[in-house]
Amino acid sequence: MDLRFGDGKPTDEEREAVDALLGPPESSWEGADRDARDETDLRWARGGREARDRRDLLLPGLHALNDRVGWISEGALDYLCRRLTVPPAEAYGVATFYAMFSVRPRPATVLHVCTDLACATAGAGELCAAVEARLGPESGVKVERSPCLGLCERAPAALAIRAGISARPAFEDEAVQADSGGPGVAAPGVGTGKGRRMREPRYATAVTAPATPEAAITAATTPEDAPPEPAPALAVPQTGDPTLTLLRRIGTTDPTSLDAYRAAGGYTALRRAFALGPAGVIREVTDAGLVGRGGAAFPTGRKWQATAAQPDRPHYLVCNADESEPGTFKDRVLMEGDPYALVEAMTIAGYATGAHRGYLYLRGEYPRALARLTHAVAQARARGLLGDDVLGQGYAFDIEIRRGAGAYICGEETALFNSIEGRRGEPRSKPPFPVEKGLFGKPTAANNVETLVNVLPILTMGAQAYAAIGTPSSTGPKLFCVSGSVRRPGVYELPFGATLGELLTLAGVRDGLRAVLLGGAAGGFVRPDELGIPLTFEGTREAGTTLGSGVVMAFDDTVPLPRLLLRIAEFFRDESCGQCVPCRVGTVRQEEALHRIAERTGAAAAGDVALLREVGRAMRDSSICGLGQTAWNAVESAIDRLGAYE
């Protein structure tokens, strides 16, 4: 792919997919038929600056093509680049960055079978082999071994995506969206970026978990016959517990009904926010001691205050819903089971930070969350809870949903900004920090789903009452994603300070516990005799591990630990963006060493263990972002705490 446009031409179907998103081209400079061009097209190019301002529509445009055809041809990419005035080489770099896109011909149906940690221990390898044996090339289905699909409580999992105009709604809630969303709101992915409303072509999806070969094949070949996904409440073993705070509506309140949400206390927090004013909201969040729930644990009030204080305008709010850490699925459960809570929380965060537009960046493997949130945003907009005058308070705020496309690195906030802007999802150097120059170079507050949803109880119960939950240094409730060798996997809500053993007792840990992975692939292992570790940021730090985003994955003595570590290394090698040398090279060297060690033990492996330590230190000390800095953590803890290769 060159900087110049090639000779490839888009098919009518590809042109329609792009035009459905961007509208018809207005001149031959944008790809209109030369026979119909205006005479002025011969004299000058129009709209260059305006077209470049639409660069952020590159990712939605790639999705539109991929959703309609199943892959992105050179002619289709050229046409999209002409419409957006993006150099083809840059667009090619973006298209090839994401795992869910393909620039080579492939079948219209792709079956993603998760082979990550929880699914691997639940028989994903055997599932893949059985499916691949029965779905040959003539089936019209491409089977892809996928990283974590965020369905760890129902492992093993599979996701089928069929491109094209589906006769059946792409998602279960789409019929409701079409009825209630108003003009122009007909399909998932609708947004209003920079004042534009956009629609995407329909496509079919089917999720099956726990998956059998028969269920996975049905999902791939006839997605309309696949059984519906279970209710989100099944992922919350504590459903109905009156002591719950963040999960209290899941399983008890209809997630598609705005009226049901309001009857259950919804929008009480937003009304109190308007009564307090932006400074008052920030003060409450600061006094409550809320810190980020994504793993970094940065004080949320400080981040909001720093964003609000910036004189540069406009300000933006970004919700990071791209949870891709293996073993993490709490944000998915919140979005599927209580979508209006996130819409309300984003509105409050935007009000506090002086933002009038929020972007919700949702991982592409969450079709039901996309449907629920698209419906919730449309309903809130129709009822005056989003738009030019929220609740009649004179405050304008709206939300645009942007779909990710399969890139773990986009969970890093600056990589996420680049992705929204239509660039490769590579992290940026800091400083400047996002509160100064974030999305589109403007002050930006970025928080994940769980962090934002915590703002609601802070405002309804008050900062002092919220801070009384948990410990002085780790306040409030925390969500934990429990999976693996337990009888009741799912999302659990406990106050900070509960022990690991108490959590595993709730989940029903099985006999023969060998190890527990805290924090996911970027976390660390602990032994069965360390279950007294308090689940707080400071408690896990003192124990030499990390709480991370709340992953708790148990493994019994039937799980081959070396194979598990090798899968973690494969994950980081695949997901490294390749921007910096320590991570790009180090993740490959780590995987190579673990392959060699898997075939040897004792003194024969000592040299490779020493090499692993050296490579791990280099990645930790000099990688540009958290991916490379934490890629060695789990392997190191398995060697030091579990004696993995002794």
Helices and strands as residue ranges (DSSP letters): H 12-22, G 28-30, G 34-36, G 39-42, H 48-52, G 55-57, H 58-69, H 74-84, H 88-95, E 109-114, H 117-121, H 124-134, G 137-139, E 141-146, G 152-154, E 158-162, H 174-180, G 193-195, E 204-208, H 213-221, G 223-225, G 232-235, H 258-263, H 268-276, H 278-288, H 300-308, E 315-321, H 330-337, H 339-353, E 355-362, H 367-382, G 390-392, E 398-403, G 408-411, H 413-420, G 439-441, E 444-448, H 449-461, H 463-467, E 477-484, E 490-495, H 500-507, E 513-518, G 520-522, E 524-526, G 528-530, H 537-542, E 551-556, H 561-575, H 581-598, H 603-622, H 626-630, H 633-642
